[in-house]
Amino acid sequence: MRISNTRSLVTACTVALVLAATAARAQEAPRTATIDMVGQASVSAAPDMAMVQSGVVSDAETAGDAMTANTAAMSAVVARIKAAGIEPRDIQTSGFSVSPRYRRLKSTGPDEYRSEVFGYRVTNNVTVRVRELANLGALLDAMVRDGANQIGGISFVVSDADSLKDAARKAAMTDAMRKAKLYADAAGVELGRVLSINEQDFGGPRPQMMMARAEMVSDSAPAPVEAGETSLQVRVNVTWELAQ
């Protein structure tokens, strides 16, 4: 009989706790009204630096001959780069390789074709940072004349990218605030405190790329290059509390 009374007491307590929790939830304050808004901004600036990928490709019957020819040509190219006013810190080897060259020959065996080595290729590439864009065309011309037979690409960049991005951030936040206030005024409410700010990072300024080929350099004038503009986009998601 005592066991039965204990079980009844436990059941009664459990029911009471459930009812109390339900009543507490019913008395909770209504959820805070909020507004979410996206702000976007794009900032453009003229690049003030260029990154040039260039190099020398040398072919010969033996690896040694290819290396000798490549070393001589690359030394002349690097000397020309330095003579143009490029500092050693702005010249970096970005690739070097020695590889056999193959050709396909018709075979008399079970395989219709076979491959054989007929020479070797040495490739040496450098990345050059050009801080004076006005000298870029003349530098490309001089590099090709002194032996560079490969221009992999040119990218134009803005050195002060952080300031450019901060300006875009401020403009994006201003855009979000403008739109949020417009909707709040139309709804007859006021913007309260900011609850959250989230930035969608699109990275730094996108380099403007161009390709160049050695044989396109004119005999009478430096290679024409145009830097154009570099743009950066920022997007922010902002949540405000609404005040009635």
Secondary structure, DSSP 8 states (H G I E B T S, - for coil): -HHHHHHHHHHHHHHHHHHHHHHHHHTS-----EEEEEEEEEEEE---EEEEEEEEEEEESSHHHHHHHHHHHHHHHHHHHHHTT--GGGEEEEEEEEEEEEEEEE-SSSSSEEEEEEEEEEEEEEEEEES-GGGHHHHHHHHHHTT--EEEEEEEE-TTHHHHHHHHHHHHHHHHHHHHHHHHHHHT-EEEEEEEEEEE---S---EEE---GGGS-SSS--------EEEEEEEEEEEEEE-
